[in-house]
Amino acid sequence: MAARIKKSDKVIVLSGKDKGKTGEVLKVLRKQNRVVVAGVNIVARHARPSARDAGGIRRAEAPVHVSNVAHVDPRGGKAARVGVKVLKGGEKSLVARKSGEEIRRI
């Protein structure tokens, strides 16, 4: 699995019905190789009424396979291949290969 995608990263969807949409990673499901992205892959679930809840149709994000998302290049806003760059002092940073822009510290 691409362990480089973590919670709160900005990603873009590469394939499927939501291709081209961008959003923030809300949750990473490592064992299933999936991520939940805000505003992407919205599904409807029907909930039965209960004593506490009125029921109805609930809309929520469903997981997307990690191979269908990529980091967003901070400079161009497009999908970016990423690499690791060692900074002064031994710190590591995740950078976009094409532009060289830092995505986040590791």
MODELLER restraints for C-alpha pairs under 7 A, 6 or more apart:
rsr = mdl.restraints
at = mdl.atoms
rsr.add(forms.Gaussian(group=physical.xy_distance, feature=features.Distance(at['CA:1:A'], at['CA:33:A']), mean=6.00, stdev=0.5))
rsr.add(forms.Gaussian(group=physical.xy_distance, feature=features.Distance(at['CA:6:A'], at['CA:25:A']), mean=6.95, stdev=0.5))
rsr.add(forms.Gaussian(group=physical.xy_distance, feature=features.Distance(at['CA:6:A'], at['CA:28:A']), mean=6.55, stdev=0.5))
rsr.add(forms.Gaussian(group=physical.xy_distance, feature=features.Distance(at['CA:7:A'], at['CA:25:A']), mean=5.03, stdev=0.5))
rsr.add(forms.Gaussian(group=physical.xy_distance, feature=features.Distance(at['CA:7:A'], at['CA:26:A']), mean=5.64, stdev=0.5))
rsr.add(forms.Gaussian(group=physical.xy_distance, feature=features.Distance(at['CA:7:A'], at['CA:27:A']), mean=5.68, stdev=0.5))
rsr.add(forms.Gaussian(group=physical.xy_distance, feature=features.Distance(at['CA:7:A'], at['CA:28:A']), mean=6.38, stdev=0.5))
rsr.add(forms.Gaussian(group=physical.xy_distance, feature=features.Distance(at['CA:8:A'], at['CA:24:A']), mean=5.38, stdev=0.5))
rsr.add(forms.Gaussian(group=physical.xy_distance, feature=features.Distance(at['CA:8:A'], at['CA:25:A']), mean=4.93, stdev=0.5))
rsr.add(forms.Gaussian(group=physical.xy_distance, feature=features.Distance(at['CA:8:A'], at['CA:26:A']), mean=6.20, stdev=0.5))
rsr.add(forms.Gaussian(group=physical.xy_distance, feature=features.Distance(at['CA:9:A'], at['CA:24:A']), mean=5.59, stdev=0.5))
rsr.add(forms.Gaussian(group=physical.xy_distance, feature=features.Distance(at['CA:9:A'], at['CA:25:A']), mean=5.51, stdev=0.5))
rsr.add(forms.Gaussian(group=physical.xy_distance, feature=features.Distance(at['CA:10:A'], at['CA:23:A']), mean=5.69, stdev=0.5))
rsr.add(forms.Gaussian(group=physical.xy_distance, feature=features.Distance(at['CA:10:A'], at['CA:24:A']), mean=4.64, stdev=0.5))
rsr.add(forms.Gaussian(group=physical.xy_distance, feature=features.Distance(at['CA:10:A'], at['CA:25:A']), mean=6.51, stdev=0.5))
rsr.add(forms.Gaussian(group=physical.xy_distance, feature=features.Distance(at['CA:10:A'], at['CA:71:A']), mean=6.04, stdev=0.5))
rsr.add(forms.Gaussian(group=physical.xy_distance, feature=features.Distance(at['CA:10:A'], at['CA:72:A']), mean=5.86, stdev=0.5))
rsr.add(forms.Gaussian(group=physical.xy_distance, feature=features.Distance(at['CA:11:A'], at['CA:22:A']), mean=5.62, stdev=0.5))
rsr.add(forms.Gaussian(group=physical.xy_distance, feature=features.Distance(at['CA:11:A'], at['CA:23:A']), mean=5.70, stdev=0.5))
rsr.add(forms.Gaussian(group=physical.xy_distance, feature=features.Distance(at['CA:11:A'], at['CA:24:A']), mean=6.23, stdev=0.5))
rsr.add(forms.Gaussian(group=physical.xy_distance, feature=features.Distance(at['CA:11:A'], at['CA:69:A']), mean=6.16, stdev=0.5))
rsr.add(forms.Gaussian(group=physical.xy_distance, feature=features.Distance(at['CA:11:A'], at['CA:70:A']), mean=5.30, stdev=0.5))
rsr.add(forms.Gaussian(group=physical.xy_distance, feature=features.Distance(at['CA:11:A'], at['CA:71:A']), mean=4.39, stdev=0.5))
rsr.add(forms.Gaussian(group=physical.xy_distance, feature=features.Distance(at['CA:11:A'], at['CA:72:A']), mean=5.15, stdev=0.5))
rsr.add(forms.Gaussian(group=physical.xy_distance, feature=features.Distance(at['CA:12:A'], at['CA:20:A']), mean=6.15, stdev=0.5))
rsr.add(forms.Gaussian(group=physical.xy_distance, feature=features.Distance(at['CA:12:A'], at['CA:21:A']), mean=5.72, stdev=0.5))
rsr.add(forms.Gaussian(group=physical.xy_distance, feature=features.Distance(at['CA:12:A'], at['CA:22:A']), mean=4.27, stdev=0.5))
rsr.add(forms.Gaussian(group=physical.xy_distance, feature=features.Distance(at['CA:12:A'], at['CA:23:A']), mean=6.59, stdev=0.5))
rsr.add(forms.Gaussian(group=physical.xy_distance, feature=features.Distance(at['CA:12:A'], at['CA:69:A']), mean=5.50, stdev=0.5))
rsr.add(forms.Gaussian(group=physical.xy_distance, feature=features.Distance(at['CA:12:A'], at['CA:70:A']), mean=5.47, stdev=0.5))
rsr.add(forms.Gaussian(group=physical.xy_distance, feature=features.Distance(at['CA:12:A'], at['CA:71:A']), mean=6.27, stdev=0.5))
rsr.add(forms.Gaussian(group=physical.xy_distance, feature=features.Distance(at['CA:12:A'], at['CA:72:A']), mean=5.97, stdev=0.5))
rsr.add(forms.Gaussian(group=physical.xy_distance, feature=features.Distance(at['CA:12:A'], at['CA:79:A']), mean=6.24, stdev=0.5))
rsr.add(forms.Gaussian(group=physical.xy_distance, feature=features.Distance(at['CA:13:A'], at['CA:19:A']), mean=5.01, stdev=0.5))
rsr.add(forms.Gaussian(group=physical.xy_distance, feature=features.Distance(at['CA:13:A'], at['CA:20:A']), mean=5.37, stdev=0.5))
rsr.add(forms.Gaussian(group=physical.xy_distance, feature=features.Distance(at['CA:13:A'], at['CA:21:A']), mean=5.62, stdev=0.5))
rsr.add(forms.Gaussian(group=physical.xy_distance, feature=features.Distance(at['CA:13:A'], at['CA:22:A']), mean=6.36, stdev=0.5))
rsr.add(forms.Gaussian(group=physical.xy_distance, feature=features.Distance(at['CA:13:A'], at['CA:68:A']), mean=5.85, stdev=0.5))
rsr.add(forms.Gaussian(group=physical.xy_distance, feature=features.Distance(at['CA:13:A'], at['CA:69:A']), mean=4.51, stdev=0.5))
rsr.add(forms.Gaussian(group=physical.xy_distance, feature=features.Distance(at['CA:13:A'], at['CA:70:A']), mean=6.69, stdev=0.5))
rsr.add(forms.Gaussian(group=physical.xy_distance, feature=features.Distance(at['CA:14:A'], at['CA:20:A']), mean=6.29, stdev=0.5))
rsr.add(forms.Gaussian(group=physical.xy_distance, feature=features.Distance(at['CA:14:A'], at['CA:68:A']), mean=5.10, stdev=0.5))
rsr.add(forms.Gaussian(group=physical.xy_distance, feature=features.Distance(at['CA:14:A'], at['CA:69:A']), mean=5.41, stdev=0.5))
rsr.add(forms.Gaussian(group=physical.xy_distance, feature=features.Distance(at['CA:15:A'], at['CA:68:A']), mean=5.66, stdev=0.5))
rsr.add(forms.Gaussian(group=physical.xy_distance, feature=features.Distance(at['CA:18:A'], at['CA:40:A']), mean=6.32, stdev=0.5))
rsr.add(forms.Gaussian(group=physical.xy_distance, feature=features.Distance(at['CA:18:A'], at['CA:41:A']), mean=6.57, stdev=0.5))
rsr.add(forms.Gaussian(group=physical.xy_distance, feature=features.Distance(at['CA:23:A'], at['CA:37:A']), mean=5.79, stdev=0.5))
rsr.add(forms.Gaussian(group=physical.xy_distance, feature=features.Distance(at['CA:23:A'], at['CA:38:A']), mean=5.27, stdev=0.5))
rsr.add(forms.Gaussian(group=physical.xy_distance, feature=features.Distance(at['CA:23:A'], at['CA:39:A']), mean=6.51, stdev=0.5))
rsr.add(forms.Gaussian(group=physical.xy_distance, feature=features.Distance(at['CA:24:A'], at['CA:37:A']), mean=5.57, stdev=0.5))
rsr.add(forms.Gaussian(group=physical.xy_distance, feature=features.Distance(at['CA:24:A'], at['CA:38:A']), mean=5.50, stdev=0.5))
rsr.add(forms.Gaussian(group=physical.xy_distance, feature=features.Distance(at['CA:25:A'], at['CA:35:A']), mean=6.72, stdev=0.5))
rsr.add(forms.Gaussian(group=physical.xy_distance, feature=features.Distance(at['CA:25:A'], at['CA:36:A']), mean=5.84, stdev=0.5))
rsr.add(forms.Gaussian(group=physical.xy_distance, feature=features.Distance(at['CA:25:A'], at['CA:37:A']), mean=4.47, stdev=0.5))
rsr.add(forms.Gaussian(group=physical.xy_distance, feature=features.Distance(at['CA:25:A'], at['CA:38:A']), mean=6.37, stdev=0.5))
rsr.add(forms.Gaussian(group=physical.xy_distance, feature=features.Distance(at['CA:26:A'], at['CA:36:A']), mean=5.47, stdev=0.5))
rsr.add(forms.Gaussian(group=physical.xy_distance, feature=features.Distance(at['CA:26:A'], at['CA:37:A']), mean=5.56, stdev=0.5))
rsr.add(forms.Gaussian(group=physical.xy_distance, feature=features.Distance(at['CA:26:A'], at['CA:38:A']), mean=6.28, stdev=0.5))
rsr.add(forms.Gaussian(group=physical.xy_distance, feature=features.Distance(at['CA:27:A'], at['CA:35:A']), mean=5.76, stdev=0.5))
rsr.add(forms.Gaussian(group=physical.xy_distance, feature=features.Distance(at['CA:27:A'], at['CA:36:A']), mean=5.08, stdev=0.5))
rsr.add(forms.Gaussian(group=physical.xy_distance, feature=features.Distance(at['CA:28:A'], at['CA:34:A']), mean=6.28, stdev=0.5))
rsr.add(forms.Gaussian(group=physical.xy_distance, feature=features.Distance(at['CA:28:A'], at['CA:35:A']), mean=4.54, stdev=0.5))
rsr.add(forms.Gaussian(group=physical.xy_distance, feature=features.Distance(at['CA:28:A'], at['CA:36:A']), mean=6.45, stdev=0.5))
rsr.add(forms.Gaussian(group=physical.xy_distance, feature=features.Distance(at['CA:29:A'], at['CA:35:A']), mean=5.75, stdev=0.5))
rsr.add(forms.Gaussian(group=physical.xy_distance, feature=features.Distance(at['CA:33:A'], at['CA:65:A']), mean=6.04, stdev=0.5))
rsr.add(forms.Gaussian(group=physical.xy_distance, feature=features.Distance(at['CA:33:A'], at['CA:66:A']), mean=5.75, stdev=0.5))
rsr.add(forms.Gaussian(group=physical.xy_distance, feature=features.Distance(at['CA:34:A'], at['CA:63:A']), mean=5.72, stdev=0.5))
rsr.add(forms.Gaussian(group=physical.xy_distance, feature=features.Distance(at['CA:34:A'], at['CA:64:A']), mean=5.33, stdev=0.5))
rsr.add(forms.Gaussian(group=physical.xy_distance, feature=features.Distance(at['CA:34:A'], at['CA:65:A']), mean=4.31, stdev=0.5))
rsr.add(forms.Gaussian(group=physical.xy_distance, feature=features.Distance(at['CA:34:A'], at['CA:66:A']), mean=4.93, stdev=0.5))
rsr.add(forms.Gaussian(group=physical.xy_distance, feature=features.Distance(at['CA:35:A'], at['CA:63:A']), mean=5.24, stdev=0.5))
rsr.add(forms.Gaussian(group=physical.xy_distance, feature=features.Distance(at['CA:35:A'], at['CA:64:A']), mean=5.40, stdev=0.5))
rsr.add(forms.Gaussian(group=physical.xy_distance, feature=features.Distance(at['CA:35:A'], at['CA:65:A']), mean=6.34, stdev=0.5))
rsr.add(forms.Gaussian(group=physical.xy_distance, feature=features.Distance(at['CA:35:A'], at['CA:66:A']), mean=5.94, stdev=0.5))
rsr.add(forms.Gaussian(group=physical.xy_distance, feature=features.Distance(at['CA:36:A'], at['CA:61:A']), mean=6.52, stdev=0.5))
rsr.add(forms.Gaussian(group=physical.xy_distance, feature=features.Distance(at['CA:36:A'], at['CA:62:A']), mean=6.17, stdev=0.5))
rsr.add(forms.Gaussian(group=physical.xy_distance, feature=features.Distance(at['CA:36:A'], at['CA:63:A']), mean=4.48, stdev=0.5))
rsr.add(forms.Gaussian(group=physical.xy_distance, feature=features.Distance(at['CA:36:A'], at['CA:64:A']), mean=6.13, stdev=0.5))
rsr.add(forms.Gaussian(group=physical.xy_distance, feature=features.Distance(at['CA:37:A'], at['CA:61:A']), mean=6.94, stdev=0.5))
rsr.add(forms.Gaussian(group=physical.xy_distance, feature=features.Distance(at['CA:38:A'], at['CA:61:A']), mean=6.68, stdev=0.5))
rsr.add(forms.Gaussian(group=physical.xy_distance, feature=features.Distance(at['CA:39:A'], at['CA:61:A']), mean=6.58, stdev=0.5))
rsr.add(forms.Gaussian(group=physical.xy_distance, feature=features.Distance(at['CA:40:A'], at['CA:61:A']), mean=6.14, stdev=0.5))
rsr.add(forms.Gaussian(group=physical.xy_distance, feature=features.Distance(at['CA:41:A'], at['CA:61:A']), mean=5.53, stdev=0.5))
rsr.add(forms.Gaussian(group=physical.xy_distance, feature=features.Distance(at['CA:41:A'], at['CA:62:A']), mean=5.57, stdev=0.5))
rsr.add(forms.Gaussian(group=physical.xy_distance, feature=features.Distance(at['CA:42:A'], at['CA:59:A']), mean=6.37, stdev=0.5))
rsr.add(forms.Gaussian(group=physical.xy_distance, feature=features.Distance(at['CA:42:A'], at['CA:60:A']), mean=5.36, stdev=0.5))
rsr.add(forms.Gaussian(group=physical.xy_distance, feature=features.Distance(at['CA:42:A'], at['CA:61:A']), mean=4.50, stdev=0.5))
rsr.add(forms.Gaussian(group=physical.xy_distance, feature=features.Distance(at['CA:42:A'], at['CA:62:A']), mean=6.13, stdev=0.5))
rsr.add(forms.Gaussian(group=physical.xy_distance, feature=features.Distance(at['CA:43:A'], at['CA:59:A']), mean=5.59, stdev=0.5))
rsr.add(forms.Gaussian(group=physical.xy_distance, feature=features.Distance(at['CA:43:A'], at['CA:60:A']), mean=5.64, stdev=0.5))
rsr.add(forms.Gaussian(group=physical.xy_distance, feature=features.Distance(at['CA:43:A'], at['CA:61:A']), mean=6.22, stdev=0.5))
rsr.add(forms.Gaussian(group=physical.xy_distance, feature=features.Distance(at['CA:43:A'], at['CA:62:A']), mean=6.39, stdev=0.5))
rsr.add(forms.Gaussian(group=physical.xy_distance, feature=features.Distance(at['CA:44:A'], at['CA:57:A']), mean=6.23, stdev=0.5))
rsr.add(forms.Gaussian(group=physical.xy_distance, feature=features.Distance(at['CA:44:A'], at['CA:58:A']), mean=5.53, stdev=0.5))
rsr.add(forms.Gaussian(group=physical.xy_distance, feature=features.Distance(at['CA:44:A'], at['CA:59:A']), mean=4.53, stdev=0.5))
rsr.add(forms.Gaussian(group=physical.xy_distance, feature=features.Distance(at['CA:44:A'], at['CA:60:A']), mean=6.66, stdev=0.5))
rsr.add(forms.Gaussian(group=physical.xy_distance, feature=features.Distance(at['CA:45:A'], at['CA:57:A']), mean=5.63, stdev=0.5))
rsr.add(forms.Gaussian(group=physical.xy_distance, feature=features.Distance(at['CA:45:A'], at['CA:58:A']), mean=5.09, stdev=0.5))
rsr.add(forms.Gaussian(group=physical.xy_distance, feature=features.Distance(at['CA:45:A'], at['CA:59:A']), mean=6.32, stdev=0.5))
rsr.add(forms.Gaussian(group=physical.xy_distance, feature=features.Distance(at['CA:46:A'], at['CA:56:A']), mean=5.78, stdev=0.5))
rsr.add(forms.Gaussian(group=physical.xy_distance, feature=features.Distance(at['CA:46:A'], at['CA:57:A']), mean=4.57, stdev=0.5))
rsr.add(forms.Gaussian(group=physical.xy_distance, feature=features.Distance(at['CA:46:A'], at['CA:58:A']), mean=6.20, stdev=0.5))
rsr.add(forms.Gaussian(group=physical.xy_distance, feature=features.Distance(at['CA:47:A'], at['CA:55:A']), mean=4.83, stdev=0.5))
rsr.add(forms.Gaussian(group=physical.xy_distance, feature=features.Distance(at['CA:47:A'], at['CA:56:A']), mean=5.25, stdev=0.5))
rsr.add(forms.Gaussian(group=physical.xy_distance, feature=features.Distance(at['CA:47:A'], at['CA:57:A']), mean=6.12, stdev=0.5))
rsr.add(forms.Gaussian(group=physical.xy_distance, feature=features.Distance(at['CA:47:A'], at['CA:58:A']), mean=6.96, stdev=0.5))
rsr.add(forms.Gaussian(group=physical.xy_distance, feature=features.Distance(at['CA:48:A'], at['CA:55:A']), mean=4.83, stdev=0.5))
rsr.add(forms.Gaussian(group=physical.xy_distance, feature=features.Distance(at['CA:48:A'], at['CA:56:A']), mean=6.60, stdev=0.5))
rsr.add(forms.Gaussian(group=physical.xy_distance, feature=features.Distance(at['CA:49:A'], at['CA:55:A']), mean=3.94, stdev=0.5))
rsr.add(forms.Gaussian(group=physical.xy_distance, feature=features.Distance(at['CA:70:A'], at['CA:79:A']), mean=5.62, stdev=0.5))
rsr.add(forms.Gaussian(group=physical.xy_distance, feature=features.Distance(at['CA:70:A'], at['CA:80:A']), mean=6.41, stdev=0.5))
rsr.add(forms.Gaussian(group=physical.xy_distance, feature=features.Distance(at['CA:71:A'], at['CA:79:A']), mean=5.80, stdev=0.5))
rsr.add(forms.Gaussian(group=physical.xy_distance, feature=features.Distance(at['CA:71:A'], at['CA:80:A']), mean=5.52, stdev=0.5))
rsr.add(forms.Gaussian(group=physical.xy_distance, feature=features.Distance(at['CA:72:A'], at['CA:78:A']), mean=5.48, stdev=0.5))
rsr.add(forms.Gaussian(group=physical.xy_distance, feature=features.Distance(at['CA:72:A'], at['CA:79:A']), mean=4.92, stdev=0.5))
rsr.add(forms.Gaussian(group=physical.xy_distance, feature=features.Distance(at['CA:72:A'], at['CA:80:A']), mean=5.67, stdev=0.5))
rsr.add(forms.Gaussian(group=physical.xy_distance, feature=features.Distance(at['CA:73:A'], at['CA:79:A']), mean=6.00, stdev=0.5))
rsr.add(forms.Gaussian(group=physical.xy_distance, feature=features.Distance(at['CA:73:A'], at['CA:80:A']), mean=5.15, stdev=0.5))
rsr.add(forms.Gaussian(group=physical.xy_distance, feature=features.Distance(at['CA:73:A'], at['CA:96:A']), mean=6.06, stdev=0.5))
rsr.add(forms.Gaussian(group=physical.xy_distance, feature=features.Distance(at['CA:74:A'], at['CA:101:A']), mean=6.54, stdev=0.5))
rsr.add(forms.Gaussian(group=physical.xy_distance, feature=features.Distance(at['CA:74:A'], at['CA:103:A']), mean=6.83, stdev=0.5))
rsr.add(forms.Gaussian(group=physical.xy_distance, feature=features.Distance(at['CA:75:A'], at['CA:99:A']), mean=6.91, stdev=0.5))
rsr.add(forms.Gaussian(group=physical.xy_distance, feature=features.Distance(at['CA:75:A'], at['CA:101:A']), mean=6.85, stdev=0.5))
rsr.add(forms.Gaussian(group=physical.xy_distance, feature=features.Distance(at['CA:80:A'], at['CA:96:A']), mean=5.68, stdev=0.5))
rsr.add(forms.Gaussian(group=physical.xy_distance, feature=features.Distance(at['CA:80:A'], at['CA:97:A']), mean=6.99, stdev=0.5))
rsr.add(forms.Gaussian(group=physical.xy_distance, feature=features.Distance(at['CA:81:A'], at['CA:96:A']), mean=5.86, stdev=0.5))
rsr.add(forms.Gaussian(group=physical.xy_distance, feature=features.Distance(at['CA:81:A'], at['CA:97:A']), mean=5.70, stdev=0.5))
rsr.add(forms.Gaussian(group=physical.xy_distance, feature=features.Distance(at['CA:82:A'], at['CA:94:A']), mean=6.54, stdev=0.5))
rsr.add(forms.Gaussian(group=physical.xy_distance, feature=features.Distance(at['CA:82:A'], at['CA:95:A']), mean=5.49, stdev=0.5))
rsr.add(forms.Gaussian(group=physical.xy_distance, feature=features.Distance(at['CA:82:A'], at['CA:96:A']), mean=4.58, stdev=0.5))
rsr.add(forms.Gaussian(group=physical.xy_distance, feature=features.Distance(at['CA:82:A'], at['CA:97:A']), mean=5.31, stdev=0.5))
rsr.add(forms.Gaussian(group=physical.xy_distance, feature=features.Distance(at['CA:83:A'], at['CA:94:A']), mean=5.79, stdev=0.5))
rsr.add(forms.Gaussian(group=physical.xy_distance, feature=features.Distance(at['CA:83:A'], at['CA:95:A']), mean=5.41, stdev=0.5))
rsr.add(forms.Gaussian(group=physical.xy_distance, feature=features.Distance(at['CA:83:A'], at['CA:96:A']), mean=6.41, stdev=0.5))
rsr.add(forms.Gaussian(group=physical.xy_distance, feature=features.Distance(at['CA:83:A'], at['CA:97:A']), mean=6.08, stdev=0.5))
rsr.add(forms.Gaussian(group=physical.xy_distance, feature=features.Distance(at['CA:84:A'], at['CA:92:A']), mean=6.58, stdev=0.5))
rsr.add(forms.Gaussian(group=physical.xy_distance, feature=features.Distance(at['CA:84:A'], at['CA:93:A']), mean=5.65, stdev=0.5))
rsr.add(forms.Gaussian(group=physical.xy_distance, feature=features.Distance(at['CA:84:A'], at['CA:94:A']), mean=4.79, stdev=0.5))
rsr.add(forms.Gaussian(group=physical.xy_distance, feature=features.Distance(at['CA:84:A'], at['CA:95:A']), mean=6.05, stdev=0.5))
rsr.add(forms.Gaussian(group=physical.xy_distance, feature=features.Distance(at['CA:85:A'], at['CA:92:A']), mean=5.71, stdev=0.5))
rsr.add(forms.Gaussian(group=physical.xy_distance, feature=features.Distance(at['CA:85:A'], at['CA:93:A']), mean=5.24, stdev=0.5))
rsr.add(forms.Gaussian(group=physical.xy_distance, feature=features.Distance(at['CA:85:A'], at['CA:94:A']), mean=6.40, stdev=0.5))
rsr.add(forms.Gaussian(group=physical.xy_distance, feature=features.Distance(at['CA:85:A'], at['CA:95:A']), mean=6.67, stdev=0.5))
rsr.add(forms.Gaussian(group=physical.xy_distance, feature=features.Distance(at['CA:86:A'], at['CA:92:A']), mean=4.54, stdev=0.5))
rsr.add(forms.Gaussian(group=physical.xy_distance, feature=features.Distance(at['CA:86:A'], at['CA:93:A']), mean=6.37, stdev=0.5))
rsr.add(forms.Gaussian(group=physical.xy_distance, feature=features.Distance(at['CA:92:A'], at['CA:105:A']), mean=6.10, stdev=0.5))
rsr.add(forms.Gaussian(group=physical.xy_distance, feature=features.Distance(at['CA:92:A'], at['CA:106:A']), mean=5.45, stdev=0.5))
rsr.add(forms.Gaussian(group=physical.xy_distance, feature=features.Distance(at['CA:93:A'], at['CA:102:A']), mean=6.58, stdev=0.5))
rsr.add(forms.Gaussian(group=physical.xy_distance, feature=features.Distance(at['CA:93:A'], at['CA:104:A']), mean=5.91, stdev=0.5))
rsr.add(forms.Gaussian(group=physical.xy_distance, feature=features.Distance(at['CA:93:A'], at['CA:105:A']), mean=4.28, stdev=0.5))
rsr.add(forms.Gaussian(group=physical.xy_distance, feature=features.Distance(at['CA:93:A'], at['CA:106:A']), mean=5.33, stdev=0.5))
rsr.add(forms.Gaussian(group=physical.xy_distance, feature=features.Distance(at['CA:94:A'], at['CA:102:A']), mean=5.91, stdev=0.5))
rsr.add(forms.Gaussian(group=physical.xy_distance, feature=features.Distance(at['CA:94:A'], at['CA:103:A']), mean=5.44, stdev=0.5))
rsr.add(forms.Gaussian(group=physical.xy_distance, feature=features.Distance(at['CA:94:A'], at['CA:104:A']), mean=5.40, stdev=0.5))
rsr.add(forms.Gaussian(group=physical.xy_distance, feature=features.Distance(at['CA:94:A'], at['CA:105:A']), mean=6.02, stdev=0.5))
rsr.add(forms.Gaussian(group=physical.xy_distance, feature=features.Distance(at['CA:94:A'], at['CA:106:A']), mean=6.52, stdev=0.5))
rsr.add(forms.Gaussian(group=physical.xy_distance, feature=features.Distance(at['CA:95:A'], at['CA:101:A']), mean=5.47, stdev=0.5))
rsr.add(forms.Gaussian(group=physical.xy_distance, feature=features.Distance(at['CA:95:A'], at['CA:102:A']), mean=4.30, stdev=0.5))
rsr.add(forms.Gaussian(group=physical.xy_distance, feature=features.Distance(at['CA:95:A'], at['CA:103:A']), mean=5.26, stdev=0.5))
rsr.add(forms.Gaussian(group=physical.xy_distance, feature=features.Distance(at['CA:96:A'], at['CA:102:A']), mean=6.49, stdev=0.5))
rsr.add(forms.Gaussian(group=physical.xy_distance, feature=features.Distance(at['CA:96:A'], at['CA:103:A']), mean=6.75, stdev=0.5))
